[in-house]
Every structure is written in C-alpha cells, then in structure tokens.
Amino acid sequence: MDIQSKTGNGFTSIAIKGRLDAVTASAAEAAINRTIDSGASNLVLDLSGLDYVSSAGLRVLLVTAKKLSRQNGKIVLCGLQNTVREVFTISGFLSIFPVAADEAEAEKSFQIK
Amino acid sequence: MLKAQERAVRLGVLLDMGSLLPVLVIAVLSGSMLLYSDLLDYARSITAGIIAWGILRRIRKGDVQEYDYGTGKMESLGGLAGSLIFMVGLLIMAGFALHRIFYPIELNAGFTALGVLSQFIGLLICAWLWWRNLKLARQASTPLIEMEWRAKRADTLNNLAVLVGLVLTLALRSMPWSVYIDPVCALIFTVYGIGSFIPTVRDGILDLLDKTLVEELQLKINRNLAVNFDGYEGFHGVRSRRMGNRVLIDIALSFDPKKRISDMMKTVESLKEGIRHDIPNSEVNIIIEAPEPSASPDDEEKKTQIVPLSKETLPSALKLVRSTFRIESDDKPEWEMEECLEPGTHVEELRALGISNPCYWVLCSDGRVLGVTGIYINPKYESEAVWGTWSAYDTTKKGKLSRNRYRLMRKVVYEAHATGRKYLRLCTSDFPEEKEANHLYDHVGFTTYMTKKSQDGKYSILYKQAELQHLAKVFKLDRIKPEEL
C-alpha cells in the first residue's frame, strides 16, 4: 500500500494505492491521523489506485469520518474502482460518504456551503 | 435439546457396534475391498460417536462448571477430534483402494451377494440417522451434532457406494475389468468423504484459535455500523470470534455526553438487533468508551492546565463551587479546601462529616480558574472506596465545556485509581443544574446504589459508584502519561 497526500484549495487530498486490508489498515490510519493532526479537516480520499478494501480498511474510514465530524470537517471519496465500489455498496458505506468521480468534482463539494 | 442430541449419538454408536461383526465376517469371506474399507468406517464411526456421546453427556450433566464461558470450546474440540479421526480413516481407505486398483482380485460371488443384503440394510439405517441428526442440527446447531449428521450422510453415501459397487461387480463379473469396480467405487467415496469434513475441521480450528469472523460477516457488522452512523459519536473498533456455535462480537463506541441515555440505548439496541438479525447465534456487546476530546485542541485549550489547588486559586475555586451547588448548612467546602492546603486545619471537624485527606485540583487558563475537582476518603469505607469532592465547571466558558469536564473527570479517575481502591463514589443530586453532570457520570459507567431524600424533602441525594478498574479502561489511563492530564 502506498499513501500520498497533497494540499488542494481548501482541502487535503490523500491518495491510497494498493490494498487497504487488516495488514495495512493501521499504517493507513496513522497516515490519515497525521494529516488531520496537522490541521486538515476537509479530506478527499483518492481511491483510484485502490485495488482492494476489506472490512478492516472500511473501519479506518469510519474512524476518520467520525473524527472529522467532531471537528466539523468533511471527507469525500473519489475515483472508486468497480470492485471497491461494490464493497462500499454491500457494507452500506456509500450512505456515509459523499462520492465524487474525481478530485475536481470532490473539490466542488467543499465549495458548496 | 442436549438430551435429544445425546440420544441420537448413542443410538448411532449402538447401531454401528451391532453392524460391525456381520460386516467383518462378510468382508473376510468375500474379499471385497469396499467391505473392508467399510469396516474401517465402522471403527471410525464408533470411536467418533463415543467421544461425542461422552462430551454431550458431560455437558448435559453439568459437569462443566469450571468453564466460565460455557462449553463451546469443548464442543469444538470434540467436533474437531471426531472429524480428524474420520478423515484419517478415509485416507487409509483411499490407500487400500488404490492398492487394490494396482493389484486387483476377483471377489467371492456368494458372500458378495450377502454383502449386498447387509449394505442395503445398513443404507436404510444410515439414511434414517442422517435425516434424524440433520433435523436436530437445524433445531440447535452445535459442532458435535453438525459433525454427526455429516458423518451419517457420509455413512449413507458410503453404504450406497459399497452397494452399487458390489451389485455392479456381481452383475458384470463376466467382464475382465469388473475387478476394478470394487476399488474404484471405494476410492470415489473416500475422496468425497474427506471433502465433506474439511469445513468442520476448518471451523473447529478457527474457533479454537479464537480467529476473527470471516470477511462476509465482518461486512455485515460494518453495514449495521453504517445504518446507525448518526447514533454514535466515536467508533473505536470491533473484536469478534466464534465460540462453539456462538458468535461473539464486541463493538467499542463513544457517545456525545449531552445525549440522553435513552437515545444512546436506542442506538445500542438498534445496532445489536441488526447484527443479531444478520448473523444468527451472535451475541453483541457494545463497549461504551469515554468520548474523545477534540483531536486538535486550539491554542487556548493547550494553555489550560490541571494543577493542585493553591492559596491563590482557593477563592476562585470556592466561588465556583458556591455558584454551582446549593450549599447546605452542614456542607463545608471551604474546610475541605483549607485542609487540602494545610493538613490538620479541620481534620476532626471533617472526620465527623465523613471526610478525610481531601485533595483538590483546579483547571486553570491564564491564571483563571475554569474548573475544580478532587478526591477524599470516607473513614467509614476507607479500604474500599475513594470519593469525589465538589466538582464544578465554569459553564460560562462555552464551547470547551465537554472537554473541560472530561479532563477533570479523568484527573479524578487517575488519582483515585492510583490509591489502589476498588470504587470511586460520588454524591450528587437530582437538581436540574446537576443533570448534565449526572449524564456524564452515567455515561462513563456510574450506577446509583443509594438514594436519600434531603432534610427538607425537596430533592433527592444520589449516591453513585463505579469500579475504578472499569473507569481506568473507559478513560484509557494506560495510554496517557501523567503530564498529559
């Protein structure tokens, strides 16, 4: 798994590539926490490079969503591959997270208040 | 239900034992590989049946008192042992069958016909036991009865395979290749039998290793967390494992302290109900953790510190207590605070009120007292409990109230826990101004163990307590350093 973050216009984008499962979940959580602790409260998770997400990976996103909601922040997912989208659908997580096609569309969701 | 399962297993064992001798005689006289392998199967079936019978008997008689968490592991162990014995028996039979394919022999026709008859009777008995055990397993599934119905299914198919093999061998005995029918049928049956036991062995091993649930079930848990997403404030993890036929799931959540207990319970019940519906035989335990303070405190929050009460902060702390509580004539917060600063000042007067060794701390920001709290010992219950003193918070400091309350409460728990006593006790009331504090106490696990009417009968005094071991977990004391308090 590879995680890279960059700062955008009013949001921070985190790109997760590879597999987000029980093995990589703690590393992903630590990386996301570092970004939040540095002051980011609006996150875009770019999952276009994510090949697989397990229940453990979904729980990392759940923890993040709760953490950001306490800070009046927001998390938007983008670039979901079909297999990953299916896991989100089965687990009902699409009802929790706003999903955008790509980063540009995700950015718009932060501008609309 | 256990008695019915025990009866079913015992009947299977007795029928197997009764069939063993006739099959042995016919196998020796006919020379059939299928009948020989059937003998191994009988031996396996009797052994596994006796183990299962013994375990069920112990469970039913209650001879398992030493197992705090029930007999699930014992059932798994029995199911696993029986299944492994069966698989080893099948592997041995497969070896014999292969050997017979390479070194075929012609069977004795007369005794083979007798074997056909015995197999037909065996087939009927096994099919009946298969149906009976399957019905019991559907009513109350346990690894043992699951193993038993699978064993009887395999026995039925075994009898059928042996029967077909023997009939074909007899019918086609004029053909030179008919000598292969007997061992080939035996081999097919053994491979199928081994395959049918793999799930039982796998589940038994995962259970004994306390392996977490499979991904399909984990996603079902996640779905219920998503459905109830708005009902809880923080998610702190899921732990799950199988224990026999039961599925144990622990979910750690935190709730907004301002939330009503009834709303919180609604979410907890909805979550439990949803998971129980999606995962049969599941037992869901919701662990309520203390709400986490904001992840990124602002500069002002960073400046706030909890420090011991001092002569400088005493007037403000006392003022805060007096402005927060309705102080009765026999309440002496000033004595407690003065005793804290100078031990011995009011030691006898306080002892008469049931108070000794009071310790106070204040939450300060830029020299301003935002909160006060502390602990004391009641000499009457000196060895078992620590008591919380007057705890007050500056409610005019909007926005950070929850965090300040949390920090002060955590400080009290930390100091009380360090004394090594079992309980932290508090004395509060049903005044409206104490409603929010009572919510927080109930939220972190305090229970009201005694209620008294005030002297004027206008309000109730609530005595609450919680085990410090529990509070230490709720406030995650093992993860924080003293300087972070």
Chai-1 contact restraints between the chains, C-beta under 6 A:
chainA,res_idxA,chainB,res_idxB,connection_type,confidence,min_distance_angstrom,max_distance_angstrom,comment,restraint_id
A,I36,B,A295,contact,1.0,0.0,6.0,A-B,restraint_1
A,S55,B,E215,contact,1.0,0.0,6.0,A-B,restraint_2
A,S55,B,Q218,contact,1.0,0.0,6.0,A-B,restraint_3
A,S55,B,L219,contact,1.0,0.0,6.0,A-B,restraint_4
A,S55,B,N222,contact,1.0,0.0,6.0,A-B,restraint_5
A,L58,B,N222,contact,1.0,0.0,6.0,A-B,restraint_6
A,L62,B,F235,contact,1.0,0.0,6.0,A-B,restraint_7
A,V63,B,F235,contact,1.0,0.0,6.0,A-B,restraint_8
A,K66,B,G234,contact,1.0,0.0,6.0,A-B,restraint_9
A,K66,B,F235,contact,1.0,0.0,6.0,A-B,restraint_10
A,K67,B,A295,contact,1.0,0.0,6.0,A-B,restraint_11
A,I90,B,L219,contact,1.0,0.0,6.0,A-B,restraint_12
A,S91,B,L219,contact,1.0,0.0,6.0,A-B,restraint_13
A,S91,B,N222,contact,1.0,0.0,6.0,A-B,restraint_14
A,S91,B,R223,contact,1.0,0.0,6.0,A-B,restraint_15
A,G92,B,R223,contact,1.0,0.0,6.0,A-B,restraint_16
A,G92,B,A226,contact,1.0,0.0,6.0,A-B,restraint_17
A,F93,B,A226,contact,1.0,0.0,6.0,A-B,restraint_18
A,S95,B,A226,contact,1.0,0.0,6.0,A-B,restraint_19
A,I96,B,A226,contact,1.0,0.0,6.0,A-B,restraint_20
A,I96,B,F229,contact,1.0,0.0,6.0,A-B,restraint_21
